[in-house]
């Protein structure tokens, strides 16, 4: 199962962590894994290239884990309000898309939000 946790602060999405293999099909035939990989890179490229906003990402292939964050998606760190809303919106759009996918692939994908206020 792939578990995706989105990070949110003050109502603004600013990143996510994906962990695990979906297990929907064998490697090379797993359409869910391919969709997740493609959408993840779309979000990274939108924020970094199209919106010209810094994005940080770490990939740990041994743990099948990727973490993507952009502090520029938060009002306190953004240099440009339009870019801030665009970056946060890209993360929110990805969250919405994954929630739709999780309805069909609930045995292979889970999606949650972690608000900064929830972090102890």
N, C-alpha and C positions, 0 to 999 in steps of 0.2 A: 504494500500500500504506500502511496505517496501522501505525505502530510504537508499541507501548506499553511503556514502561519503568517498572517499579514500584520504588520506593525502600524499602529495608528496613534497619533497624539493630537489632542484637541480637535478631533474630528477629521484630521488630515492623514491620509495614508502616506507612508514614507518608505515602505519596504516590505520584504517578505523573506521567508526561509522555506525552502522545499527540501524534504528529506525522504529518501526511500525510493525504491522502484515500484512502479504501479503493479506489476505482476499480472496485467491484463492478458498478455500474450508473451511468447518467446521473444528474446532480443532480436531486433530486426523486423519483427512483425507486430510490435506493440504500438498500435495507433494512438493510444492514450499517452504513452511516454513521448511519442513523436510530437503530439499536439502540445504537451506541456513544455517540451524543450523549445519548440518553435515560438510559442507565445512568450516564454521567458525572455528569449533573445529579442523578440519584438519590443517588449517593454524596455529592456536595457537600451536598445538602439534608439527608440523614440526619445527617451529621456536624455541620453548622452549626445546623440547626433542631431536629431530634429529639434529638440528643445534647448540644446547647448547648455545642459545642466549637469553638474558632476553627479556621477553614480559610482558607487563602490560595489564590487561583487567579489565573493570568495567562492571558489569551487573546490570541494573535497571529494574527489572521485572515489576514494576508498570507502567513504561513508555515504556515498550517493546524496550529497548535500550541496546546495547552493544558497547563499545568502546575498540578497540584493538590497541596498539602501541608497537613499538620496536625501541628504539633509536639506537640499534645495527645495524639497517638496513641503518643507515646514516654514511657516511665516517668519519665525525667529532667525532663520538662516538664509532665507531667499534674498537674492539681490534684485530680483525682478518678479513682481507679483503675478504677472501673466504666466511666466515660466513655472512659478511655484504651483499655481493652480493646474497647469498642464501636467506637470510631473505627478502631483498627487492624484489627478484625474486618471492618469495612465495606470497607476497602481490600483485605484478603485475600479477601473474598467476590467482589469485583470481579475480582481477579486470577484466581481459580478459574473464574469465568464466562467470562472472555476466553480462558483456556486451552481451555475446551470449544469456544468459537466458532472458535478458531484451528485446531482439528482439522478442521473442515469448510471453513473459508475461508482455508486456509493460503497461498493466492496473494494474499490481500488483507489479512491481519492477522498481525502477529508480536507476541509477548509475551515479555518477559524481566524478570529481576529484577537490580537493581544494589544490592548490599550496600555499605554505607558503607565497609566494610573493602576493597572493590574499587576505591574512588575514590582516585586518586593525586593 
